Amino acid sequence: FVTVSVVVYPEPRGGGGYFRADIAPNRRSDALPDVAKDILLVIDHSTSISGAKLDQFKAGAQAALQCLNPKDRFDVVAFTDHPTRCFGTLQPVTPATTDDARSFIGRLVRGGMTDVFGSIAPFVEANNPDPGRPLNVFLMSDGNSTVNMRRDDDVVRGIVGMNPGNVSIYSFSAGRKANLFLLQFLGYLNRGFSLHEPELTDFQAGLVRYLSTHSSLIVADLRYQIPGGLAAEVFPKRLPHLYRGETLSIFGRYPAGAEELTLALLGRDGDGRERELLFHRRFRDCPEAGAELAQHWGAQKIFHL
């Protein structure tokens, strides 16, 4: 159901080198059913968000409702210094519930202070009582708190510490005043991603494009194992879930004398069954990439550290 491809950059001197393994669903993955998941669209509408930015957040969130998978449950959360839920509980995706959510989003106006930690922490801590359903939090914010202010690393550690592992955080921001340090690490350390659009006018299209490509989840709780002493230098350490049409990459370094990459992929499909793939490839048989592969590996390690 998935294809693994590997490229390498051998060290010009001293032996060894760097590799990137790309994990992507193939055509056979069409036979896999979608994994049911839960979605929270979390929108910052405090006064630190400009009127133009809030308009983009609202338009993007309303358009993103059409990207929800019929198997999903969802709710919309608006926050300033505290969160307010549209429904109060997760709802099935129906024309009626999406219309109600669209109306709720349309009524949002700027006002109040901003508490990023206090507004998302309750949902991460409560997580999802159904372990078979991942919970995805899509956060639209500039990441700048004006009340209950904490150091960025304290916010990140606090959220990570209360995440049992089934909550993914995806942050979306735009413009010049976003706290990218906080938003990027909230995604990176919580099995998610951070998307920033430098131009405000690109936000709506970027959000809808991302959510549409992350509607069909086919392998949940994806993880890998690499024996042979290579695992210590492979990043990232935790993978997001695997979506249909998406490619995930891991970057590694291999020492002189290492001849083969062995990669075990494990995950859970839409029927709740554990899937496993064991992959072998000799480094000398892999296509070669440019020197930028070493730089990408270094960036991943720095991010991890």
N, C-alpha and C positions, 0 to 999 in steps of 0.2 A: 504493500500500500504506500510505501514511501521509498524514495530513491536517495541514496547518499552519494555525493560526489566530493572528491578531495583534490585540492590543488596544493602545491608545495613551493616554498622558496628555499633552496639549499643555501647554507652559509657559504660565501665565497672562500672563506678560510676557516680551518679548524674542524670542518665536518658538522654534521647535524643540520638543523634548519627549522623552518616554520611551516605550519599547515593550516588550512581552513577546510572544515567539513561542512558542506551545505546539506541540509535535511529538507526535503520537499515532497509533498504528496504527488504521486503519479496518477496515471489514468485509472488504475485499479482502485484508487481511493474513492472513486465515485460510488463504489458499492458499500462504503462505510456509512452508517446512519449518523446524523448529527448528534452531538452530545448536548443534552438539555442543560441550560445555564440560566443564571439570574443576572440581571443588569440593573445598576443604579446610575442614572444620569444626574450628576451632582453639579449645580450651577452656582457660581459666586455672583451675587448681585449687590454686593456692598458698595459703598461710595468710593472705594479704591479702584473700582472698575469703571472706566469711562462710559459715557452713554453709547458711544459708537461701538465700544468693545462688547458691552452688554447686548446690543442689538445683534452683533455677530454670534455671541453665545446662544441667544434665544433662537435665531434663525437656524443655526447649525443643529441645535438640539431638536427643534421641531422637525427639520428635514431628516435627522438621524432616526427618528421614530419609525420611518418606513423601512429601515434596515434591520429591524428586530426580527429574529427568527421565530416562526410560529411555535417552536418548542420552548421559547424563552418565557420567563416571568420578569416583570420590571416594575420600577417605581422611579419617580423624578424627585430629587431633593434640591431645594433652594436654600442657600445659606448666606448669612451675614456673620453675626457673632453666635448664632445657633442655627441648627438645621430645621427645615420645615418640609415635610413630605407631602407629596400630592395625594397619595392614597393611604399611606400609613402602613400598608402591607404590600408585599409583592403581588402583582396582578398578572393574569394571563394576557397575551398579546391578542387583542381583538379590536375591531374598528371602534367600538365604544370606548375602550380604555385608552387607546391612542388618541382619540378625539379629546377626551377629558385631560390627558397629559398635555396635549398641544394647547388647550385653553389655559391650563395652569401656567405653562411657560410664558404664554403671551401676556399674562397679567403681571409679570415680574417687573419691578421698578427698582432703581438704585436707592440704597439707603442703609444706614447702619454701619457698625464697625465690622472688621473681618477677623474671624478666628478659624484658620485653616485646620489646625490640629483638632480643635474641639468639634468641628463640623463633620469630619470624616472618621475620627477615632471610634465613635459609637457603632458605626456600621462594620468597621474592621473587627472590633472586639466581639460584636454579636455574631459576626461572620455568617455562616449558613448552617443551620442545624441539619440540613440534608447533605451529607458528605459526598453524595453522588452528583451534586450540582455545583459547579464552580460559580463563584460570585465575582463579577467584573464591575469595578467602580470606575466610571468615566468622569474624571474631574476636570471641569472647565473653570480655571482660576488663573490669576497672576501669581499666586503663591505668597503674597505679601500680607501677613497678619498685622492688624493694628490694635488687637486686644488679646490677652492671654499669650503674649509674645514669648517665644522660646527660641533658643538657638536652632539653626537649621538642622544640625546633626542630632540634637535632642529630639526634634520632631520626627526625623527619619527613624532613629533608634526606637522611639516610643511606638510608632506605627508598626515597625517590623517585629518588635517584641510582643505585640498583641495579635499578630497575624498568625493563625494556626496553619497557614499554607494553602488554604483554598480560596483566598481573596487575591485577585489581581487588581492593581491600580494602574490606570492609563490616564496620564495628565495631558491636557490640551491648553495651549496658551498662544498668545499672539502679541505683536507689538514689541516695544523696547523696554518695558518696565517689569517684565516677568522675572521671578526668582527662579532662574533655570537650574541652579544648584539643587534647590529643594525639589522641584518638580521632576528633574531627571532621576534623582536618586529614589524618590518615592516609586517611580516606575521600575527602575533597574532592580531594586531590592525586594519588590513585591510582585515578581513574575509578570511585569507589565512593560510599559513603554511610555516614552515622553515625546510628544509631537509639538513643535513650536513653529508657528508661521510668522516670519519677520514682518510681513505685510498683513495688516489687519484684514484687508479685503479678501485675502486668500483663506481665512480661517474656516468659513462655512464649508467651502468645497473640500478643504483638507480633512475636516472632521467627518463629513459624510463619506468621503472616499475611504477613510480608515475604517469606519464602522461597517461599511458595506463589505469590505474585504475580511472583516473579522466577525461575520455573522454566522458562518458555518464552522463550528468547532468539531474536529473529527478525532483528535487524540488528546485527552485530558491528562494532567499530571505527568507530562512528558519528562523523562529524565534519562541520563546516560551514565554509563560506566566505561572507564578506559583502564584496563589492566596494563601491567608492564612498566609501571613507574612513570608514565607520562601524565597522569591525571593532575598532578600538582601544578603543572604549567599550562593547563587548559582553562579557558574562560569563554563565556560566563559559567559560573558554577551551577546555576539553576536556569533551566529553560522555561520560557512561557509555554502555554498550551499551543498545540499545532492546529492551525486553521486551514481550511481548504483554499488552495491558491496562494499559500504563504510559504516562504523559505526561511528557515532558521539556520544560523551559522554559529559554529564554535571555532575558536582559534586556539592553536596549541604550538608548543615548541618541542622538538625532539632532539636528543643529544647525538653526538657522533656514535656510530655503531648501531643505532636503532634502525631496524629494517622494515617494520610493519606497524600499521595502525590497526588495532582491534577496537571496535566500538560496539557496545551493546546499548540499544535503545529500548526503553520500556515505557508503556503508557496504557491508558484505559480507553476503550472505544465506547460508542454510544449505547451498546448493549451491556456495558459494565464489565466486559471481559478484558483481562490483561493481555496486551499484545507485546511481543518481543521480537527484535531484529538483531541479529549478530552479523556484523560487517567486518571484513578483513580487506586490507589493501596495502601492498608494498609501496613504500615511499618512492622507490625508483620507477614505479609504473605510473605515477601520478603526473598529470600535466603540471608544468612549471608556471608560477605566477611571478610578478615583478617584486621589486624590493619593498613596495608599499605594503605587502603582506606582513612583513616584520613590523612595520609601523602600526598597522591595525592591531596586531597581537599586543604590542606595547601599550596601545591606548586601552585595550580591554583589561590588561593587567593593572594599569594605573587606576582605572575606574573601579576595579575590584578592591584594590588596596584602599 
